[in-house]
Each structure stands twice: as structure tokens, then as C-alpha cells.
Amino acid sequence: MRYFDYSFLEQGMLPSGLVNIVGTIAELRVRDALRRDSYPDIFTRLESMAKVQSVRGSNAIEGIVTSEARINQIVMQNAAPLNHDEAEIAGYSAALNLIHTGSRTLDIRERDILRLHEIMLSFTQLGGGSFKDSDNVIMEVGTDGRRCVRFIPTPAAETSDAMNQLTLAYMDARDNSSINRLLLIPCFILDFLCIHPFADGNGRMSRLLSLLLLYKNGFDAGRYISFEAQINDTKALYYQALKDSSADWLTSKNNYFPFMSYFLVTLLKCYKALDTHFAAVQNGKVNKRQRIEATVLNSLLPISKREICYILPDVSPTTVEKVIGEMLRSGAIEKIGTARNTKYIEKR
């Protein structure tokens, strides 16, 4: 059976690029912590928006979708799901809420992982809260539509023991002062995905566990700028990084660095977006037009007029409408979607 050893993280043989990213994240984390204490209302508004984007993004990666209006109703109003996809969405929302409110008491241990999985599938008929009882495979579909097996995860009969060994290895490395926890997190997530411990929901669980681990270790940008939405926006790179780092995993000869790099770059994007987003929202020295422009241009994801008004409560919808129209005419931004689903993003 595959064994787990993260001692390579203390050997100082890390690519310089990863070290630089970790350093930049650490700097931005300190800055955001100071801002959060001084401007709690702004962070509360950003958190509400990020919840919706996270639920939408993480499920969209798996092809689970519903309308923009229904996403908002399910996440913000606890609306009852109307079909299977919405049941999956409602479950993810419930599990995400638990992480947001209970990350201090949750931990990387079997009972908490199974509990999160049970909650995530609680609105469906699939049943959750237990490891797989039959073997599974990870498939990919080529451009010609042909399917092939990309990876064979841990057999069902070995899954419980593998998860026990994984969590123990994580705890051991976590308590090692020579190992940077931010580097450890993506290694754990990669191994979790390679074990593929559940019959359904492994990808979504990996993203929930990513947030839990980040929050518990003091990296909470994903609470305010959706980490899952960034993955959905770059999912081709996400899957390629997984493929590269899972090669030779069964023989413990895999290279963690491609997935570590993708994971940390994605987190860095969240921190940078939060930094620029916050500056646009709270800067009282610039006029309302400049703040609207900065809010749209600094957004990593398409943003709606309603979301702009929510972020900038002192700016009227009329002013937002006027500035957005001028930005469209100048070619600075482009429109995505129609009617109530219309959003705007910087033109690239």
C-alpha cells in the first residue's frame, strides 16, 4: 500500500518560485488581518459574495449547475432544492457553512471528514458519511469522445487504512516546526484525491478540506475571494497539475511540485484580488466613479451590477449603471450573459 512521507518538505530543496510565492502570501496575510480588524463590515459583504461564488464554482467543476437566481436563493435564503443538481448544491452550501462557522473545532481526522461528506450529500439520495465499498477509477474523455482510465485509486478494501495513515502523516508533519504548513496542505490534498476515498464527491470534498486546512492555519483569503471559483476558472490547469503530480503515485515516486505550485498560485491570486478589491472599496480619497471602475477591473470573476452595489453600499444603482455603460462603450470591459445573468469583466 502507498505510504505517506512529507519529510521532503523540511529538506530545503524547494523550487525558488514556491518559496517566493509563500513569502508573498505571508505578507498579504498580515495586511489583510489588520484591515479585517478595522473594517469588519466590508469583509462581511465580501464573505457573503464569496460563499455564493464558492458554491457555484466548486459544483460547476463537476458539471453541477442551476440558474444564478437559484444559486443565490439556496445559499443566501436556504431555499429547498428542486432537483438533484440543486440538492448537490444545497449540500455543498451546508458543508461550507459548517467550515466557516466551525473550523476551530473541526480537524483532519476521520470522524470530521466523514461528517463533512455526510452533510455535503445530505440533500441527495446518494447517502454519505462512509468510505467507498467498491473500487473506483478516475477517467478522462479525449477530444474524440473516447474514454480512458487516467488513474487507479486506492482499492476500497484498503481505503480506511490509507485514510488513517494519511491523516496521521499530516498530523506528524503539521507538528514538525521545520515544515511550512502552507506547503504541506496541497500535498495532503493531492494524496486525498489519489486515494479517492468516496464513491461520490471526492473533488468537492477536496476543495472543502482545502478551505478547512487553510482556515485552520490562518490563511483565510478564500473566505472573502472564492478559492473554488478560481479553480473553476482555470480548471484545465488544475487537472493538468493533478495529472502531473499523480504520476507514479502508487509507488511513492510522484512529484508533488506541479500541484503545489498550482495550489499556491491560486491562493496567491485570492490574496492579490482581496488586496486590490479592498483598496477599491475602502479608499475614501477617490471618487465613486473610480471606485466602481476599480471594483470591476480588479475582479478576477465576472461581476454583476447588483454585486457592485452590494460591495459599494454608498453608491447608487443609477451611478453604477452610468459608469458601467461608459466602460462598455470605451471597450474597457465586456458583457457576459443576458438579462438577470448579465455580468461584466475587464476586456482582455
N, C-alpha and C positions, 0 to 999 in steps of 0.2 A: 504493500500500500504506500502511496505517496506520503513523504514526511515533510514537515514544515520547519524551516530554519531561517530565521531572519537575521542571523549574526552578521551577514554580509553588510548590513546597514551600519555597523559600527567600525568597519574596516577603513573608512576614509577613502574608498575607491569610487566615489560617486562622480558622475559626469559634472563638469563645472556648471553647465547650464541649469541642472537641477538645483545645485547649491544656490545659485543666483536667484532662481525663482522663489525658493524657500525664504531667502533673505528679504526679498521684496514683499512677499506676503506678510512676513512678520512685521515689517514697518507699517504697512497699510492697516494691519490688525490693530496696532496700538492707536493709530489715528482715529479709526472708527470707534474704538472703545471710548475715547474721550468725547467724541461727538455724540455718541448714544446717551451718555450721561447728561449732556447739555440740551439735547433736542429729542426727547423721547417721542413726541407727537409725530415727528417726521418719520422716525424709524417704525412707528406703529403703522403708518399708512403704507410704507414700503413693504412691510411684512404681510399686510393683507393682500396686496397685489401679487407678491411673490408666491403666496400659497396657491392662488388660482393658477399662476403660470407653472408652478411645480407639478400640480396635479395634472394639468393639461399635458405638459411636456413629457413627464415620465410615462404616462399611458399612451401618448401618441407614438413613442418609440416602438411600442408593441402593437401598433395599429388599432388601439382602443380609443375611439373618438365619439364626441357628441357636439352639439352646437355650442357656440360661445355663450349664449344666454343660459343654456342648461348647466354648463360648467360653473358659471357664477352662482346659479341657484343651488346647486349641490354643495359647493364649497362654502359659500357665504351664508346660505339660508338653511342648510341641512335638508334640502328638498329630497323627497323619496325618489329613488331611481325608477325609471320607466321601462328599462330593458337591460339586457345582460351587460352591454358596454357601460351603461350608466351605473350598474351595480359594481363593476370593477372600479370605476372612477370614485364612487362613494366610499368604497373600502379603502382605497389609497388615501383619500382625504382624511378618513378617520385615523388611519395609522400615522399619517403625517402630523395630525393634531396631537397625537399621543407623544410623538417625538418632540414637538415644540413645547409641550407643557410638562413632560416628564423625563426629559433627557438626563436629569441629575440622578434619578433612581433607576433608570434603565441601564443595562450594561451588556457587553458582548459575552453572553452566556446563553446556554441552550434554552432555558425557560423564557427568556425575554425575546430571543429570536423567534421561537415558535409562537409566542403571544402576538408579536407584530404580524406574523404571517396569518394567524387566525383572524385578526382584526381586518387585515387587508382583503381577505376573501369572505368576510362575514356577511356581505350583502348578496353573495352569489350562492349557487347550489353546489359549488365545487368542493367545499369543505377545506379547511386549512388548519394549521397548527400542528402538523406532523410531517416528518420527513417522507420522501418518496418510498413507495413499496414495490416499485418496478423500475428497471433500468431505463434510462433516457439517453438521448443523443442530441447534439447541437448540429442542426443542419443549416445549410445556406443554399440559396437559389441563384443560379447563374443567370446571365443576361438572356440566355436561350430558354429559360424556364426550367431547366433540368436541376433537380435537387441532388445534393451530395452531403455526406456526413463530414462536417468540419472538425468535430471534436467528440470524443467519447468520454463523458464524465465518470466520476466515481460510481461503481455499481451500488445498487440500492442496499445490498447486504452489508456494505462497508461504510455507508453514509453516516450513520450515527457516530461511529468511532472516528471517522475522518473529521466530522464537525467538532467532536470533543477535542481531538488533537489540535485542530486549527485554533479554537478559542484558547486553549492552554498555551499554545505557541505565541499567540497575540499577547496574552497577559504577561508571559515571561519577557517578551521583548518590550512591552509597554513599561515594565518596571526597571528596565535597563537604562540607566542615565546616559549611556553612550549612544543610544539610538534616538534619533529625532522622530517623534511620534507622527509628524506630518508626512514623513517618508514611509512610515510603517502602514498608514491607513490604506493607500492604494494597493499595497502588497496583500493585505488581508482581503480586500475586496476582490482582487484578481483570483485568489485561491478559493474564495467563496463561490465565485462564478464557475470556476473549473470543477469544483465538487458538484455544483448544480443540485443542491440537496432536496429541492421540492419538485413535485410533479408539475406545478404551475406557479408562475410568479417570481421566478428567480431574478430576472432583470430588474423588476420593480423593487424587490426586496434588497437587491444590491444597492440601489440608489437611496432607499430609506436608511440602510445601515451606513452608507457613506455619510449622510447628514448626521446621524446619531454620533458616529465616531468624530466627525469634525466638531460638532457642538460640544461634546464632552471634553475635547482637547482645546477648546477656546477659539475655534475658527468658525464663526457663525455668519459669514457673509452670505451663505446660501439661505439664511433666514430672510434676507432682505432683497437679494437678487437671485432669482431661481437658478440653482445649480443644475437641476434636471432639464430646464429649458435650454441651457447652454449645450448640454449633451445632445438633446434632440436637434438642435440647430447644426451640430457638427457630427451627426451620428455615423457618417461614413468613416470619419477619422477615429471615432470611438470603436467601431467594430474592427477596423484595421489594427488599432493598438491592442485590442483583446486578442486578435488572431496572432499577432507577432509575439505577444508575451505568453501565450498559452502553448506555443510550440515546444515540444519536449517536456511538457509539464508532468506527465506521468512518471518520467524518470528523474524528476527534480533537477533537470538541466535547463529549465526555461530562463529567459531573460526578463526580469520584471521592469526594466527601464522604459521600454516603449509605453506601457500602460501607466507607469508612474509619471512620465512626462506629460502624457495626455491629461491625466487626472489633475496634476498640479497647474498646468497651463489653464485648464478650465476654471479651477478655483481662483487663479490669479485674475482671470477675466472678470469674475464676480466681484473681487475686491476693487479692481480698477473701475468697473462700472458703478459700484457703490460710491466710490470716491468722487467721480465726476458727477454722478447723479445727485449726490448730496450737496455738492458745491452749487449746482444749478438751483436746487430747491431752497437752500437756506441763505443764499447770498443776497442780502438786502441792498447791496450797493449797485446792483444792476436793475434795469427796468423790467417790467413784466414781459415785454416782447423778447428780450434777451434770455429771460428765464425759460420761456416757452420753447424758444429755439434750442437752447442748451438741453432741455429735457428730452426733446425728440432726437437731436443729433447724438446725444450721449447714450441713448438707449440701445442695448445690444439686440433687443427684440422689437418687432413692430409694436407700436403703441397707439391706443385709441384716444379720441378727444376726451372721452369720459375719464380715462385713466390719467390724462394730463391734468384735468380739473381736480381729480382726487389728490394728486401729488401736490398741486398748487391751489389750495383751497381759497386763497385770497384773489385768484384770477377768475374773472367771469367767463362763462361759456362763450359769450359773444366775442371777447378778446381772443380766446383760444381759436375760435372759428376763423377770425380775421387773419391771424398770424399763420395758421396752417394753410389757408388759401394762398397767401403771399409766398410761402415757402414752396408750395406746389408749382405755382406759376414761374418761380425763379429756377426751378429744377433742382433745388437743394434736397428735396425729399420726394419719395414716390408713394403712391397709394396702393394698398394691398387689401383685397376683399371688397365687398359691396354692402350697402345698406348698414344694418347694425353691426356687421362684422368688419367694417372698414377700419383699417389701421394705417399707420404711417411709419416710414423708416428712412434713414438717410440714403440718398441715391448713390449707388456705388458704380 
